[in-house]
Amino acid sequence: MLNWLGIAAINMAIAVALGAFGAHGLEGRVSTQQLEWWQTATLYLFVHALGLLLVGLLIRLKYMTQTTAWLLQIGIIIFAGSLYAMTLGAPRWFGAITPIGGILMIAGWLWLAVSMFRLKDSAL
């Protein structure tokens, strides 16, 4: 089983580093639109990394399987990764895959909801 708590912590560290790079290293080098893409990617990376931390705890406590974690992590990579790539010069059509990442993140949160509703009241 993967250590989702460690993976979440790595995601958070990456979010802080990329956020700082965007604020200090990209300003004046990319367009306002590209900087907004970078900021959106960083926000979603950070928020979903925190969510992944919670999911990692639930997995560690054996309240759920790894499905939610996988959906969130793959969603993070596709969503934020495609926005970062476009900011750094990937063709704009590359943004067509961004919604796939968003859909995976939504699916992850819905899977978490279903998993929690399936728990017996005394389990949590």
mmCIF file of the C-alpha atoms, coordinates in Angstrom:
data_MODEL
# 
_entry.id   MODEL 
# 
loop_
_atom_site.group_PDB 
_atom_site.id 
_atom_site.type_symbol 
_atom_site.label_atom_id 
_atom_site.label_alt_id 
_atom_site.label_comp_id 
_atom_site.label_asym_id 
_atom_site.label_entity_id 
_atom_site.label_seq_id 
_atom_site.pdbx_PDB_ins_code 
_atom_site.Cartn_x 
_atom_site.Cartn_y 
_atom_site.Cartn_z 
_atom_site.occupancy 
_atom_site.B_iso_or_equiv 
_atom_site.pdbx_formal_charge 
_atom_site.auth_seq_id 
_atom_site.auth_comp_id 
_atom_site.auth_asym_id 
_atom_site.auth_atom_id 
_atom_site.pdbx_PDB_model_num 
ATOM 1   C CA . MET A 1 1   ? 0.000   0.000  0.000   1.00 0.00 ? 1   MET A CA 1 
ATOM 2   C CA . LEU A 1 2   ? 1.284   3.447  -0.865  1.00 0.00 ? 2   LEU A CA 1 
ATOM 3   C CA . ASN A 1 3   ? 2.048   5.943  1.870   1.00 0.00 ? 3   ASN A CA 1 
ATOM 4   C CA . TRP A 1 4   ? -0.566  8.555  0.950   1.00 0.00 ? 4   TRP A CA 1 
ATOM 5   C CA . LEU A 1 5   ? 0.360   10.744 3.904   1.00 0.00 ? 5   LEU A CA 1 
ATOM 6   C CA . GLY A 1 6   ? 3.882   11.057 2.533   1.00 0.00 ? 6   GLY A CA 1 
ATOM 7   C CA . ILE A 1 7   ? 2.599   11.631 -0.993  1.00 0.00 ? 7   ILE A CA 1 
ATOM 8   C CA . ALA A 1 8   ? 0.274   14.362 0.295   1.00 0.00 ? 8   ALA A CA 1 
ATOM 9   C CA . ALA A 1 9   ? 3.164   16.046 2.112   1.00 0.00 ? 9   ALA A CA 1 
ATOM 10  C CA . ILE A 1 10  ? 5.270   15.956 -1.062  1.00 0.00 ? 10  ILE A CA 1 
ATOM 11  C CA . ASN A 1 11  ? 2.379   17.493 -3.000  1.00 0.00 ? 11  ASN A CA 1 
ATOM 12  C CA . MET A 1 12  ? 2.139   20.296 -0.430  1.00 0.00 ? 12  MET A CA 1 
ATOM 13  C CA . ALA A 1 13  ? 5.877   20.981 -0.609  1.00 0.00 ? 13  ALA A CA 1 
ATOM 14  C CA . ILE A 1 14  ? 5.666   21.103 -4.412  1.00 0.00 ? 14  ILE A CA 1 
ATOM 15  C CA . ALA A 1 15  ? 2.703   23.495 -4.179  1.00 0.00 ? 15  ALA A CA 1 
ATOM 16  C CA . VAL A 1 16  ? 4.642   25.881 -1.953  1.00 0.00 ? 16  VAL A CA 1 
ATOM 17  C CA . ALA A 1 17  ? 7.736   25.722 -4.167  1.00 0.00 ? 17  ALA A CA 1 
ATOM 18  C CA . LEU A 1 18  ? 5.793   26.218 -7.398  1.00 0.00 ? 18  LEU A CA 1 
ATOM 19  C CA . GLY A 1 19  ? 3.725   28.986 -5.844  1.00 0.00 ? 19  GLY A CA 1 
ATOM 20  C CA . ALA A 1 20  ? 6.886   30.812 -4.837  1.00 0.00 ? 20  ALA A CA 1 
ATOM 21  C CA . PHE A 1 21  ? 8.413   30.254 -8.267  1.00 0.00 ? 21  PHE A CA 1 
ATOM 22  C CA . GLY A 1 22  ? 5.297   31.656 -9.902  1.00 0.00 ? 22  GLY A CA 1 
ATOM 23  C CA . ALA A 1 23  ? 5.289   34.714 -7.664  1.00 0.00 ? 23  ALA A CA 1 
ATOM 24  C CA . HIS A 1 24  ? 8.993   35.477 -7.923  1.00 0.00 ? 24  HIS A CA 1 
ATOM 25  C CA . GLY A 1 25  ? 10.321  33.758 -11.022 1.00 0.00 ? 25  GLY A CA 1 
ATOM 26  C CA . LEU A 1 26  ? 7.596   34.169 -13.610 1.00 0.00 ? 26  LEU A CA 1 
ATOM 27  C CA . GLU A 1 27  ? 6.353   37.710 -13.055 1.00 0.00 ? 27  GLU A CA 1 
ATOM 28  C CA . GLY A 1 28  ? 7.358   39.826 -16.018 1.00 0.00 ? 28  GLY A CA 1 
ATOM 29  C CA . ARG A 1 29  ? 8.352   36.745 -18.034 1.00 0.00 ? 29  ARG A CA 1 
ATOM 30  C CA . VAL A 1 30  ? 4.896   35.420 -18.888 1.00 0.00 ? 30  VAL A CA 1 
ATOM 31  C CA . SER A 1 31  ? 1.585   37.034 -19.764 1.00 0.00 ? 31  SER A CA 1 
ATOM 32  C CA . THR A 1 32  ? -1.051  37.899 -17.196 1.00 0.00 ? 32  THR A CA 1 
ATOM 33  C CA . GLN A 1 33  ? -3.155  34.983 -18.513 1.00 0.00 ? 33  GLN A CA 1 
ATOM 34  C CA . GLN A 1 34  ? -0.276  32.557 -18.079 1.00 0.00 ? 34  GLN A CA 1 
ATOM 35  C CA . LEU A 1 35  ? 0.365   33.801 -14.554 1.00 0.00 ? 35  LEU A CA 1 
ATOM 36  C CA . GLU A 1 36  ? -3.328  33.235 -13.753 1.00 0.00 ? 36  GLU A CA 1 
ATOM 37  C CA . TRP A 1 37  ? -3.021  29.662 -15.063 1.00 0.00 ? 37  TRP A CA 1 
ATOM 38  C CA . TRP A 1 38  ? -0.023  29.134 -12.781 1.00 0.00 ? 38  TRP A CA 1 
ATOM 39  C CA . GLN A 1 39  ? -1.872  30.532 -9.767  1.00 0.00 ? 39  GLN A CA 1 
ATOM 40  C CA . THR A 1 40  ? -4.931  28.376 -10.472 1.00 0.00 ? 40  THR A CA 1 
ATOM 41  C CA . ALA A 1 41  ? -2.762  25.275 -10.800 1.00 0.00 ? 41  ALA A CA 1 
ATOM 42  C CA . THR A 1 42  ? -1.022  26.061 -7.523  1.00 0.00 ? 42  THR A CA 1 
ATOM 43  C CA . LEU A 1 43  ? -4.276  26.712 -5.669  1.00 0.00 ? 43  LEU A CA 1 
ATOM 44  C CA . TYR A 1 44  ? -5.822  23.440 -6.828  1.00 0.00 ? 44  TYR A CA 1 
ATOM 45  C CA . LEU A 1 45  ? -2.610  21.528 -6.126  1.00 0.00 ? 45  LEU A CA 1 
ATOM 46  C CA . PHE A 1 46  ? -2.431  22.865 -2.585  1.00 0.00 ? 46  PHE A CA 1 
ATOM 47  C CA . VAL A 1 47  ? -6.112  22.404 -1.727  1.00 0.00 ? 47  VAL A CA 1 
ATOM 48  C CA . HIS A 1 48  ? -6.218  18.882 -3.120  1.00 0.00 ? 48  HIS A CA 1 
ATOM 49  C CA . ALA A 1 49  ? -2.921  17.988 -1.422  1.00 0.00 ? 49  ALA A CA 1 
ATOM 50  C CA . LEU A 1 50  ? -4.538  18.931 1.891   1.00 0.00 ? 50  LEU A CA 1 
ATOM 51  C CA . GLY A 1 51  ? -7.538  16.809 0.947   1.00 0.00 ? 51  GLY A CA 1 
ATOM 52  C CA . LEU A 1 52  ? -5.203  13.966 0.077   1.00 0.00 ? 52  LEU A CA 1 
ATOM 53  C CA . LEU A 1 53  ? -3.723  14.270 3.561   1.00 0.00 ? 53  LEU A CA 1 
ATOM 54  C CA . LEU A 1 54  ? -7.187  13.688 5.043   1.00 0.00 ? 54  LEU A CA 1 
ATOM 55  C CA . VAL A 1 55  ? -7.803  10.798 2.669   1.00 0.00 ? 55  VAL A CA 1 
ATOM 56  C CA . GLY A 1 56  ? -4.425  9.321  3.634   1.00 0.00 ? 56  GLY A CA 1 
ATOM 57  C CA . LEU A 1 57  ? -5.470  9.376  7.285   1.00 0.00 ? 57  LEU A CA 1 
ATOM 58  C CA . LEU A 1 58  ? -8.760  7.659  6.456   1.00 0.00 ? 58  LEU A CA 1 
ATOM 59  C CA . ILE A 1 59  ? -6.885  4.997  4.484   1.00 0.00 ? 59  ILE A CA 1 
ATOM 60  C CA . ARG A 1 60  ? -4.402  4.522  7.330   1.00 0.00 ? 60  ARG A CA 1 
ATOM 61  C CA . LEU A 1 61  ? -7.318  4.087  9.740   1.00 0.00 ? 61  LEU A CA 1 
ATOM 62  C CA . LYS A 1 62  ? -8.826  1.547  7.320   1.00 0.00 ? 62  LYS A CA 1 
ATOM 63  C CA . TYR A 1 63  ? -12.036 3.505  6.766   1.00 0.00 ? 63  TYR A CA 1 
ATOM 64  C CA . MET A 1 64  ? -11.621 3.439  3.004   1.00 0.00 ? 64  MET A CA 1 
ATOM 65  C CA . THR A 1 65  ? -9.647  2.040  0.095   1.00 0.00 ? 65  THR A CA 1 
ATOM 66  C CA . GLN A 1 66  ? -7.055  3.866  -1.984  1.00 0.00 ? 66  GLN A CA 1 
ATOM 67  C CA . THR A 1 67  ? -9.470  4.671  -4.837  1.00 0.00 ? 67  THR A CA 1 
ATOM 68  C CA . THR A 1 68  ? -10.145 8.237  -3.699  1.00 0.00 ? 68  THR A CA 1 
ATOM 69  C CA . ALA A 1 69  ? -6.429  8.918  -3.266  1.00 0.00 ? 69  ALA A CA 1 
ATOM 70  C CA . TRP A 1 70  ? -5.634  7.652  -6.762  1.00 0.00 ? 70  TRP A CA 1 
ATOM 71  C CA . LEU A 1 71  ? -8.420  9.718  -8.329  1.00 0.00 ? 71  LEU A CA 1 
ATOM 72  C CA . LEU A 1 72  ? -7.253  12.860 -6.532  1.00 0.00 ? 72  LEU A CA 1 
ATOM 73  C CA . GLN A 1 73  ? -3.564  12.322 -7.294  1.00 0.00 ? 73  GLN A CA 1 
ATOM 74  C CA . ILE A 1 74  ? -4.058  11.601 -10.985 1.00 0.00 ? 74  ILE A CA 1 
ATOM 75  C CA . GLY A 1 75  ? -6.475  14.522 -11.177 1.00 0.00 ? 75  GLY A CA 1 
ATOM 76  C CA . ILE A 1 76  ? -3.884  16.814 -9.560  1.00 0.00 ? 76  ILE A CA 1 
ATOM 77  C CA . ILE A 1 77  ? -1.213  15.741 -12.016 1.00 0.00 ? 77  ILE A CA 1 
ATOM 78  C CA . ILE A 1 78  ? -3.410  16.215 -15.083 1.00 0.00 ? 78  ILE A CA 1 
ATOM 79  C CA . PHE A 1 79  ? -5.178  19.409 -13.975 1.00 0.00 ? 79  PHE A CA 1 
ATOM 80  C CA . ALA A 1 80  ? -2.281  21.321 -12.452 1.00 0.00 ? 80  ALA A CA 1 
ATOM 81  C CA . GLY A 1 81  ? 0.302   19.754 -14.731 1.00 0.00 ? 81  GLY A CA 1 
ATOM 82  C CA . SER A 1 82  ? -1.460  20.860 -17.900 1.00 0.00 ? 82  SER A CA 1 
ATOM 83  C CA . LEU A 1 83  ? -1.829  24.432 -16.592 1.00 0.00 ? 83  LEU A CA 1 
ATOM 84  C CA . TYR A 1 84  ? 1.829   24.556 -15.547 1.00 0.00 ? 84  TYR A CA 1 
ATOM 85  C CA . ALA A 1 85  ? 2.850   23.176 -18.942 1.00 0.00 ? 85  ALA A CA 1 
ATOM 86  C CA . MET A 1 86  ? 0.828   25.802 -20.819 1.00 0.00 ? 86  MET A CA 1 
ATOM 87  C CA . THR A 1 87  ? 2.320   28.552 -18.676 1.00 0.00 ? 87  THR A CA 1 
ATOM 88  C CA . LEU A 1 88  ? 5.792   27.328 -19.587 1.00 0.00 ? 88  LEU A CA 1 
ATOM 89  C CA . GLY A 1 89  ? 5.054   27.278 -23.302 1.00 0.00 ? 89  GLY A CA 1 
ATOM 90  C CA . ALA A 1 90  ? 3.078   24.164 -24.164 1.00 0.00 ? 90  ALA A CA 1 
ATOM 91  C CA . PRO A 1 91  ? 0.574   24.803 -26.968 1.00 0.00 ? 91  PRO A CA 1 
ATOM 92  C CA . ARG A 1 92  ? -2.745  26.230 -25.823 1.00 0.00 ? 92  ARG A CA 1 
ATOM 93  C CA . TRP A 1 93  ? -4.642  23.170 -27.120 1.00 0.00 ? 93  TRP A CA 1 
ATOM 94  C CA . PHE A 1 94  ? -2.867  21.298 -24.318 1.00 0.00 ? 94  PHE A CA 1 
ATOM 95  C CA . GLY A 1 95  ? -5.485  22.877 -22.047 1.00 0.00 ? 95  GLY A CA 1 
ATOM 96  C CA . ALA A 1 96  ? -8.031  20.482 -23.536 1.00 0.00 ? 96  ALA A CA 1 
ATOM 97  C CA . ILE A 1 97  ? -6.849  17.829 -21.065 1.00 0.00 ? 97  ILE A CA 1 
ATOM 98  C CA . THR A 1 98  ? -7.189  20.141 -18.044 1.00 0.00 ? 98  THR A CA 1 
ATOM 99  C CA . PRO A 1 99  ? -10.906 19.281 -17.545 1.00 0.00 ? 99  PRO A CA 1 
ATOM 100 C CA . ILE A 1 100 ? -10.026 15.580 -17.418 1.00 0.00 ? 100 ILE A CA 1 
ATOM 101 C CA . GLY A 1 101 ? -8.008  16.314 -14.297 1.00 0.00 ? 101 GLY A CA 1 
ATOM 102 C CA . GLY A 1 102 ? -10.903 18.308 -12.877 1.00 0.00 ? 102 GLY A CA 1 
ATOM 103 C CA . ILE A 1 103 ? -13.314 15.476 -13.538 1.00 0.00 ? 103 ILE A CA 1 
ATOM 104 C CA . LEU A 1 104 ? -10.982 13.023 -11.790 1.00 0.00 ? 104 LEU A CA 1 
ATOM 105 C CA . MET A 1 105 ? -10.757 15.311 -8.754  1.00 0.00 ? 105 MET A CA 1 
ATOM 106 C CA . ILE A 1 106 ? -14.554 15.616 -8.639  1.00 0.00 ? 106 ILE A CA 1 
ATOM 107 C CA . ALA A 1 107 ? -14.812 11.831 -8.940  1.00 0.00 ? 107 ALA A CA 1 
ATOM 108 C CA . GLY A 1 108 ? -12.362 11.484 -6.054  1.00 0.00 ? 108 GLY A CA 1 
ATOM 109 C CA . TRP A 1 109 ? -14.450 13.692 -3.781  1.00 0.00 ? 109 TRP A CA 1 
ATOM 110 C CA . LEU A 1 110 ? -17.636 11.885 -4.786  1.00 0.00 ? 110 LEU A CA 1 
ATOM 111 C CA . TRP A 1 111 ? -15.964 8.533  -4.132  1.00 0.00 ? 111 TRP A CA 1 
ATOM 112 C CA . LEU A 1 112 ? -15.011 9.833  -0.687  1.00 0.00 ? 112 LEU A CA 1 
ATOM 113 C CA . ALA A 1 113 ? -18.638 10.836 -0.057  1.00 0.00 ? 113 ALA A CA 1 
ATOM 114 C CA . VAL A 1 114 ? -19.942 7.428  -1.130  1.00 0.00 ? 114 VAL A CA 1 
ATOM 115 C CA . SER A 1 115 ? -17.315 5.691  1.010   1.00 0.00 ? 115 SER A CA 1 
ATOM 116 C CA . MET A 1 116 ? -18.277 7.733  4.052   1.00 0.00 ? 116 MET A CA 1 
ATOM 117 C CA . PHE A 1 117 ? -22.009 7.152  3.556   1.00 0.00 ? 117 PHE A CA 1 
ATOM 118 C CA . ARG A 1 118 ? -21.373 3.415  3.364   1.00 0.00 ? 118 ARG A CA 1 
ATOM 119 C CA . LEU A 1 119 ? -19.699 3.367  6.770   1.00 0.00 ? 119 LEU A CA 1 
ATOM 120 C CA . LYS A 1 120 ? -21.772 2.155  9.629   1.00 0.00 ? 120 LYS A CA 1 
ATOM 121 C CA . ASP A 1 121 ? -22.593 4.947  12.064  1.00 0.00 ? 121 ASP A CA 1 
ATOM 122 C CA . SER A 1 122 ? -20.423 3.450  14.767  1.00 0.00 ? 122 SER A CA 1 
ATOM 123 C CA . ALA A 1 123 ? -17.381 3.095  12.505  1.00 0.00 ? 123 ALA A CA 1 
ATOM 124 C CA . LEU A 1 124 ? -16.376 6.749  12.482  1.00 0.00 ? 124 LEU A CA 1 
# 
